[in-house]
Amino acid sequence: MQHSGNHAEGRDRGVDEFDLQLINALQLAPRAPWARLGAVLGADATTLARRWDRLTGAGLARVTAFPAAPSLPRQPMAYLELTCRNGTVTEVSRALAEDPGTLSIQFTAGRHQLLLTVSHPRELSWYLLDWIGSFPDVVAYETHVITRIPFQASRWHLHALAPGQRRALQAMAGPVPGPGAPPPVTEADQAIIGALAEDGRAPYGALGRAAGVSASTAARRLDRLLRGGAVGLRCDVARRELGWPAAAVLWGSVAYEELERAAADLEETVPELRFCSTVAGSENALLVVWLRAIADLPEVERRLEARLPGLRLTDRRIVLRTMKLMGQVLDGGGRYAETVPLRMGEPGARG
């Protein structure tokens, strides 16, 4: 694991409105140069860079890499619900967090204690039989294979900017995945992705050093990965510290066509929606919502059902604690503490 730095300064100074605007800007344009961001936010590049260093050093925000939706055919993903022996949840979650293929770990209120998001370049059967099977304190599990991701977490943002600012930032957001299969991820690409997991705004020179290539070659490789949909970049936040202390995972059923039709405007009509995917099974949809308070959940559900008339929610699980989020290990307060770089390339792939 790689450590993120000292959290003390951020705790002392807190987060102000301009910090929220800066984070929102990076949610919309994660690798935009500071000078271009400054032109939109009305601040100089040095001020923005200093503010961002403070936020990341305090574990409040991260720009990081994630497996983009087009990579699903090559990089299978699934949710795994685990039941552990009494008193072993913390120990099991700490061990699981060391694995690059275990992207996220959440402690939930429900019939299982842990909800994992798993992505592994090997077969999922290997993950279940050889990795999960090696934990004697895991007594049961359920697997839900992800089939599509119509609403990725990279679309969730703080809504701290004016519409004109958002449009300007979206125009500088970077490459958009095109049609077709994603490109293969080589060992050099994997090194770049690992560096991006630690710092999604790392300069091309640093990415090149990580991969043993020049800065210009690293830039070309990253552009290829982003345009091909093999990887994406997003700005995540320590939700509790930024005003979203509660979260829930909703299970249900909905026609995919209905979900795809409504996905375009869900981020505006249901800003609490963090993520939505379809899975193979009788309950074919999983939705994650971030909340100002648990009491807001019924109203959020009402708006979701209004936008998705065919949605039938069958279960709700409150997230009690997030231990890991997209390769980032969180401390007890929900701040980013360590990084476990994602593994997205086939072992031994060259290029």
Secondary structure as a PSIPRED ss2 file (coil, helix, strand):
# PSIPRED VFORMAT (PSIPRED V4.0)

   1 M C   1.000  0.000  0.000
   2 Q E   0.000  0.000  1.000
   3 H E   0.000  0.000  1.000
   4 S C   1.000  0.000  0.000
   5 G C   1.000  0.000  0.000
   6 N C   1.000  0.000  0.000
   7 H C   1.000  0.000  0.000
   8 A H   0.000  1.000  0.000
   9 E H   0.000  1.000  0.000
  10 G H   0.000  1.000  0.000
  11 R H   0.000  1.000  0.000
  12 D H   0.000  1.000  0.000
  13 R H   0.000  1.000  0.000
  14 G C   1.000  0.000  0.000
  15 V C   1.000  0.000  0.000
  16 D C   1.000  0.000  0.000
  17 E H   0.000  1.000  0.000
  18 F H   0.000  1.000  0.000
  19 D H   0.000  1.000  0.000
  20 L H   0.000  1.000  0.000
  21 Q H   0.000  1.000  0.000
  22 L H   0.000  1.000  0.000
  23 I H   0.000  1.000  0.000
  24 N H   0.000  1.000  0.000
  25 A H   0.000  1.000  0.000
  26 L H   0.000  1.000  0.000
  27 Q H   0.000  1.000  0.000
  28 L H   0.000  1.000  0.000
  29 A C   1.000  0.000  0.000
  30 P C   1.000  0.000  0.000
  31 R C   1.000  0.000  0.000
  32 A C   1.000  0.000  0.000
  33 P C   1.000  0.000  0.000
  34 W H   0.000  1.000  0.000
  35 A H   0.000  1.000  0.000
  36 R H   0.000  1.000  0.000
  37 L H   0.000  1.000  0.000
  38 G H   0.000  1.000  0.000
  39 A H   0.000  1.000  0.000
  40 V H   0.000  1.000  0.000
  41 L H   0.000  1.000  0.000
  42 G C   1.000  0.000  0.000
  43 A C   1.000  0.000  0.000
  44 D C   1.000  0.000  0.000
  45 A H   0.000  1.000  0.000
  46 T H   0.000  1.000  0.000
  47 T H   0.000  1.000  0.000
  48 L H   0.000  1.000  0.000
  49 A H   0.000  1.000  0.000
  50 R H   0.000  1.000  0.000
  51 R H   0.000  1.000  0.000
  52 W H   0.000  1.000  0.000
  53 D H   0.000  1.000  0.000
  54 R H   0.000  1.000  0.000
  55 L H   0.000  1.000  0.000
  56 T H   0.000  1.000  0.000
  57 G H   0.000  1.000  0.000
  58 A C   1.000  0.000  0.000
  59 G C   1.000  0.000  0.000
  60 L C   1.000  0.000  0.000
  61 A E   0.000  0.000  1.000
  62 R E   0.000  0.000  1.000
  63 V E   0.000  0.000  1.000
  64 T E   0.000  0.000  1.000
  65 A E   0.000  0.000  1.000
  66 F E   0.000  0.000  1.000
  67 P C   1.000  0.000  0.000
  68 A C   1.000  0.000  0.000
  69 A H   0.000  1.000  0.000
  70 P H   0.000  1.000  0.000
  71 S H   0.000  1.000  0.000
  72 L C   1.000  0.000  0.000
  73 P C   1.000  0.000  0.000
  74 R C   1.000  0.000  0.000
  75 Q C   1.000  0.000  0.000
  76 P C   1.000  0.000  0.000
  77 M E   0.000  0.000  1.000
  78 A E   0.000  0.000  1.000
  79 Y E   0.000  0.000  1.000
  80 L E   0.000  0.000  1.000
  81 E E   0.000  0.000  1.000
  82 L E   0.000  0.000  1.000
  83 T E   0.000  0.000  1.000
  84 C E   0.000  0.000  1.000
  85 R C   1.000  0.000  0.000
  86 N C   1.000  0.000  0.000
  87 G C   1.000  0.000  0.000
  88 T C   1.000  0.000  0.000
  89 V H   0.000  1.000  0.000
  90 T H   0.000  1.000  0.000
  91 E H   0.000  1.000  0.000
  92 V H   0.000  1.000  0.000
  93 S H   0.000  1.000  0.000
  94 R H   0.000  1.000  0.000
  95 A H   0.000  1.000  0.000
  96 L H   0.000  1.000  0.000
  97 A H   0.000  1.000  0.000
  98 E C   1.000  0.000  0.000
  99 D C   1.000  0.000  0.000
 100 P C   1.000  0.000  0.000
 101 G C   1.000  0.000  0.000
 102 T E   0.000  0.000  1.000
 103 L E   0.000  0.000  1.000
 104 S E   0.000  0.000  1.000
 105 I E   0.000  0.000  1.000
 106 Q E   0.000  0.000  1.000
 107 F E   0.000  0.000  1.000
 108 T E   0.000  0.000  1.000
 109 A E   0.000  0.000  1.000
 110 G C   1.000  0.000  0.000
 111 R C   1.000  0.000  0.000
 112 H C   1.000  0.000  0.000
 113 Q C   1.000  0.000  0.000
 114 L E   0.000  0.000  1.000
 115 L E   0.000  0.000  1.000
 116 L E   0.000  0.000  1.000
 117 T E   0.000  0.000  1.000
 118 V E   0.000  0.000  1.000
 119 S E   0.000  0.000  1.000
 120 H C   1.000  0.000  0.000
 121 P C   1.000  0.000  0.000
 122 R C   1.000  0.000  0.000
 123 E C   1.000  0.000  0.000
 124 L H   0.000  1.000  0.000
 125 S H   0.000  1.000  0.000
 126 W H   0.000  1.000  0.000
 127 Y H   0.000  1.000  0.000
 128 L H   0.000  1.000  0.000
 129 L H   0.000  1.000  0.000
 130 D H   0.000  1.000  0.000
 131 W H   0.000  1.000  0.000
 132 I H   0.000  1.000  0.000
 133 G H   0.000  1.000  0.000
 134 S H   0.000  1.000  0.000
 135 F C   1.000  0.000  0.000
 136 P C   1.000  0.000  0.000
 137 D C   1.000  0.000  0.000
 138 V E   0.000  0.000  1.000
 139 V E   0.000  0.000  1.000
 140 A E   0.000  0.000  1.000
 141 Y E   0.000  0.000  1.000
 142 E E   0.000  0.000  1.000
 143 T E   0.000  0.000  1.000
 144 H E   0.000  0.000  1.000
 145 V E   0.000  0.000  1.000
 146 I E   0.000  0.000  1.000
 147 T E   0.000  0.000  1.000
 148 R E   0.000  0.000  1.000
 149 I E   0.000  0.000  1.000
 150 P E   0.000  0.000  1.000
 151 F E   0.000  0.000  1.000
 152 Q C   1.000  0.000  0.000
 153 A H   0.000  1.000  0.000
 154 S H   0.000  1.000  0.000
 155 R H   0.000  1.000  0.000
 156 W C   1.000  0.000  0.000
 157 H C   1.000  0.000  0.000
 158 L C   1.000  0.000  0.000
 159 H C   1.000  0.000  0.000
 160 A C   1.000  0.000  0.000
 161 L C   1.000  0.000  0.000
 162 A C   1.000  0.000  0.000
 163 P H   0.000  1.000  0.000
 164 G H   0.000  1.000  0.000
 165 Q H   0.000  1.000  0.000
 166 R H   0.000  1.000  0.000
 167 R H   0.000  1.000  0.000
 168 A H   0.000  1.000  0.000
 169 L H   0.000  1.000  0.000
 170 Q H   0.000  1.000  0.000
 171 A H   0.000  1.000  0.000
 172 M C   1.000  0.000  0.000
 173 A C   1.000  0.000  0.000
 174 G C   1.000  0.000  0.000
 175 P C   1.000  0.000  0.000
 176 V C   1.000  0.000  0.000
 177 P C   1.000  0.000  0.000
 178 G C   1.000  0.000  0.000
 179 P C   1.000  0.000  0.000
 180 G C   1.000  0.000  0.000
 181 A C   1.000  0.000  0.000
 182 P C   1.000  0.000  0.000
 183 P C   1.000  0.000  0.000
 184 P C   1.000  0.000  0.000
 185 V C   1.000  0.000  0.000
 186 T C   1.000  0.000  0.000
 187 E H   0.000  1.000  0.000
 188 A H   0.000  1.000  0.000
 189 D H   0.000  1.000  0.000
 190 Q H   0.000  1.000  0.000
 191 A H   0.000  1.000  0.000
 192 I H   0.000  1.000  0.000
 193 I H   0.000  1.000  0.000
 194 G H   0.000  1.000  0.000
 195 A H   0.000  1.000  0.000
 196 L H   0.000  1.000  0.000
 197 A H   0.000  1.000  0.000
 198 E H   0.000  1.000  0.000
 199 D C   1.000  0.000  0.000
 200 G C   1.000  0.000  0.000
 201 R C   1.000  0.000  0.000
 202 A C   1.000  0.000  0.000
 203 P C   1.000  0.000  0.000
 204 Y H   0.000  1.000  0.000
 205 G H   0.000  1.000  0.000
 206 A H   0.000  1.000  0.000
 207 L H   0.000  1.000  0.000
 208 G H   0.000  1.000  0.000
 209 R H   0.000  1.000  0.000
 210 A H   0.000  1.000  0.000
 211 A H   0.000  1.000  0.000
 212 G C   1.000  0.000  0.000
 213 V C   1.000  0.000  0.000
 214 S C   1.000  0.000  0.000
 215 A H   0.000  1.000  0.000
 216 S H   0.000  1.000  0.000
 217 T H   0.000  1.000  0.000
 218 A H   0.000  1.000  0.000
 219 A H   0.000  1.000  0.000
 220 R H   0.000  1.000  0.000
 221 R H   0.000  1.000  0.000
 222 L H   0.000  1.000  0.000
 223 D H   0.000  1.000  0.000
 224 R H   0.000  1.000  0.000
 225 L H   0.000  1.000  0.000
 226 L H   0.000  1.000  0.000
 227 R H   0.000  1.000  0.000
 228 G H   0.000  1.000  0.000
 229 G C   1.000  0.000  0.000
 230 A C   1.000  0.000  0.000
 231 V C   1.000  0.000  0.000
 232 G E   0.000  0.000  1.000
 233 L E   0.000  0.000  1.000
 234 R E   0.000  0.000  1.000
 235 C E   0.000  0.000  1.000
 236 D E   0.000  0.000  1.000
 237 V E   0.000  0.000  1.000
 238 A C   1.000  0.000  0.000
 239 R C   1.000  0.000  0.000
 240 R C   1.000  0.000  0.000
 241 E C   1.000  0.000  0.000
 242 L C   1.000  0.000  0.000
 243 G C   1.000  0.000  0.000
 244 W C   1.000  0.000  0.000
 245 P C   1.000  0.000  0.000
 246 A E   0.000  0.000  1.000
 247 A E   0.000  0.000  1.000
 248 A E   0.000  0.000  1.000
 249 V E   0.000  0.000  1.000
 250 L E   0.000  0.000  1.000
 251 W E   0.000  0.000  1.000
 252 G E   0.000  0.000  1.000
 253 S E   0.000  0.000  1.000
 254 V C   1.000  0.000  0.000
 255 A C   1.000  0.000  0.000
 256 Y H   0.000  1.000  0.000
 257 E H   0.000  1.000  0.000
 258 E H   0.000  1.000  0.000
 259 L H   0.000  1.000  0.000
 260 E H   0.000  1.000  0.000
 261 R H   0.000  1.000  0.000
 262 A H   0.000  1.000  0.000
 263 A H   0.000  1.000  0.000
 264 A H   0.000  1.000  0.000
 265 D H   0.000  1.000  0.000
 266 L H   0.000  1.000  0.000
 267 E H   0.000  1.000  0.000
 268 E H   0.000  1.000  0.000
 269 T H   0.000  1.000  0.000
 270 V C   1.000  0.000  0.000
 271 P C   1.000  0.000  0.000
 272 E C   1.000  0.000  0.000
 273 L E   0.000  0.000  1.000
 274 R E   0.000  0.000  1.000
 275 F E   0.000  0.000  1.000
 276 C E   0.000  0.000  1.000
 277 S E   0.000  0.000  1.000
 278 T E   0.000  0.000  1.000
 279 V E   0.000  0.000  1.000
 280 A C   1.000  0.000  0.000
 281 G C   1.000  0.000  0.000
 282 S C   1.000  0.000  0.000
 283 E C   1.000  0.000  0.000
 284 N C   1.000  0.000  0.000
 285 A E   0.000  0.000  1.000
 286 L E   0.000  0.000  1.000
 287 L E   0.000  0.000  1.000
 288 V E   0.000  0.000  1.000
 289 V E   0.000  0.000  1.000
 290 W E   0.000  0.000  1.000
 291 L E   0.000  0.000  1.000
 292 R C   1.000  0.000  0.000
 293 A C   1.000  0.000  0.000
 294 I H   0.000  1.000  0.000
 295 A H   0.000  1.000  0.000
 296 D H   0.000  1.000  0.000
 297 L H   0.000  1.000  0.000
 298 P H   0.000  1.000  0.000
 299 E H   0.000  1.000  0.000
 300 V H   0.000  1.000  0.000
 301 E H   0.000  1.000  0.000
 302 R H   0.000  1.000  0.000
 303 R H   0.000  1.000  0.000
 304 L H   0.000  1.000  0.000
 305 E H   0.000  1.000  0.000
 306 A H   0.000  1.000  0.000
 307 R H   0.000  1.000  0.000
 308 L C   1.000  0.000  0.000
 309 P C   1.000  0.000  0.000
 310 G C   1.000  0.000  0.000
 311 L C   1.000  0.000  0.000
 312 R E   0.000  0.000  1.000
 313 L E   0.000  0.000  1.000
 314 T E   0.000  0.000  1.000
 315 D E   0.000  0.000  1.000
 316 R E   0.000  0.000  1.000
 317 R E   0.000  0.000  1.000
 318 I E   0.000  0.000  1.000
 319 V E   0.000  0.000  1.000
 320 L E   0.000  0.000  1.000
 321 R E   0.000  0.000  1.000
 322 T E   0.000  0.000  1.000
 323 M E   0.000  0.000  1.000
 324 K E   0.000  0.000  1.000
 325 L E   0.000  0.000  1.000
 326 M C   1.000  0.000  0.000
 327 G C   1.000  0.000  0.000
 328 Q E   0.000  0.000  1.000
 329 V E   0.000  0.000  1.000
 330 L E   0.000  0.000  1.000
 331 D C   1.000  0.000  0.000
 332 G C   1.000  0.000  0.000
 333 G C   1.000  0.000  0.000
 334 G C   1.000  0.000  0.000
 335 R C   1.000  0.000  0.000
 336 Y E   0.000  0.000  1.000
 337 A E   0.000  0.000  1.000
 338 E E   0.000  0.000  1.000
 339 T E   0.000  0.000  1.000
 340 V C   1.000  0.000  0.000
 341 P C   1.000  0.000  0.000
 342 L C   1.000  0.000  0.000
 343 R C   1.000  0.000  0.000
 344 M C   1.000  0.000  0.000
 345 G C   1.000  0.000  0.000
 346 E C   1.000  0.000  0.000
 347 P C   1.000  0.000  0.000
 348 G C   1.000  0.000  0.000
 349 A C   1.000  0.000  0.000
 350 R C   1.000  0.000  0.000
 351 G C   1.000  0.000  0.000
